């Protein structure tokens, strides 16, 4: 599929913005019914009903960055399978701390990927499923000038009017080879496990919606789980890397 133009891409990744059109007609409809899966439908994804939309967030901003000396990952269990995001707190310390705090509170549970553009990105993290919702606060981590948004990279969405690196709760995963976006979006990390699931979800954009990215069926984030690990000591890591190089 033809990659969306830069202007359309910026519109796509906005939480809300003039010229993006109404999300009310593009987003999954609220359904008070149960979310129990029905038989698998397309591409290995379960057929599920869209969960109830949640109200706009009223969360508190995290008090500080993630603990140093640890590595963090977030596993997203979805109706299309699970994938894991390895966080990079050095690139976006504030957004990473916020993402972890929200995941631990269950903020992302029972939300949807409200925008899916095949060959470009899948976008979620909006409790209202409208493309306009957030946690009730924002953070800012200015990305490096050489930031690239290639397949599997996870970054935070913002409006075109907001400064580079501004983030709320909406995030996107690049499902195409290269999104071709400018270095304006805080880089959260990269998918380390389950990139095939991201590809699967990325195929579920309604082709008739074009760059708007209306999902052809609901894709639900059922649960987010945070894991943390001790980072190996630098000297030990250097010795392990040296052994690995000698074996090649």
C-alpha positions, 0 to 999 in steps of 0.5 A, a space after each residue: 500500500 502507498 505510504 501516507 503523505 507526511 501531512 496525512 501522517 501528522 494528522 493520523 498521529 494526532 490526538 485531536 486536530 483541525 483537518 483530521 475529521 470526526 473520529 466518531 464515525 471512524 472509531 469502534 462503536 461503544 457496546 455495553 455487551 460482553 467482550 467474550 470472543 467469538 470464533 476466529 475471523 480474519 488472519 488469526 484474530 478473534 472476533 470480539 465486541 468493542 469494549 465500553 468506552 472509558 471516560 477521559 483519564 484523570 490520572 496523576 503524572 508519575 513523580 519521577 523516572 523509572 529506577 536506574 539499573 533495570 530494564 523494563 518491558 510491557 506485554 500487551 495481550 490482544 485479541 490478535 495475540 500478544 506482543 512485548 515492547 522493550 522500553 528505552 527509558 534513556 530515549 524518553 524517560 518521562 514517557 517511559 515512566 508514564 507508560 509503565 505507571 498507566 499500564 500498572 494501573 490497568 489504564 490500557 486494559 479493555 481499550 482498542 487500537 482505534 486507528 490501523 493504517 496498513 503498511 504504516 502504523 497501528 495506534 492505541 492507548 485512548 480510553 475513549 476510542 475517539 482519537 482524542 482521549 488521554 490520561 489527563 496530563 502530558 509529558 515531553 521528551 525531545 527525540 534525537 534529530 536522527 530518530 527513525 520510525 521503522 518497523 517495530 518501533 513504538 512511539 508516542 502520538 501527539 497533535 501537529 500543534 504540540 511541541 516535539 516529544 509531547 506525549 499523553 497515553 496514545 502510542 503507535 507501533 510502526 507496522 510498515 518498513 519505515 513510517 517516514 515520519 520526522 523526528 517529532 515523536 518520543 520513542 518509547 522503545 521497540 517490539 522485542 517479541 511478537 512482531 508477527 502479531 503487530 503485522 497481523 493487526 496492521 492488516 486490519 485497516 478498512 481499505 475503504 477508509 484510506 489514511 483515516 485508518 478505520 479498523 475493519 474489526 475491533 482489536 482489543 488490548 485485553 491486558 498490559 503487564 509490566 516486567 522489570 529485570 536487573 540490567 547486567 553489570 557493564 563489565 560483565 556485559 562487555 565480557 559477554 559481548 567479547 566472547 560472542 564476537 570471538 565465537 563468530 
